Amino acid sequence: MNKVFMTGYYQGVVETAPATLSAAKVTQLAVAMTILHLRHANTNITSIHDFLVTDLHVDKRLVNKYINLNADQLETAQAEVLALAFKK
C-alpha cells in the first residue's frame, strides 16, 4: 500500500463519519477501520503503526489500543463507536 492510498482511506472515514460523533470518537473509528482495512491488504503491523503515528500523527496510545486486536475485535470496536452516533 502506498501512503497516498492509506491517507485517502483514513481521511475518507473521517469525512464520512456521522456528524453526531465527537472528534475523538471519529478518530477512534478511523484508526480501527484503517487498521482492519490495511490488515486485509496484508500490510504488516509495524508499517500500519508507523503510518498512523508518524505520518498521520495519531496519538500513539490510541493506535496501540487497537493495533493488536483481531478482526472481530476491531469490528466490534467500530460497531460500538457507530452505535454512539445513533444513541439518543
Phi, psi and omega in degrees: 000137175267160186295328179296314179297313182297319178295318179298320179297310180302312182296324178298320177296315180300315184288335183256002179294149179304139183293342181282351179277145175289165179300321180296320179290324176297318178297317177302314180298314181296320179295311181298317181291320180294316178300312181298315181299314182289330174294320177297334178271011178062034174275135183287156186299320180298318178295320179296312180301309182298320179298311182294317184280312186278314185276318183262352177061036175283144180306128184300323180296321179294316179298315180296331178297325186255340192298328183260006178286151177277177185301317180297318180294321178294319178294322177295317178299318178296315181297322179295318179293315180295327178298327178296330181292334185249008179276138179251000000 
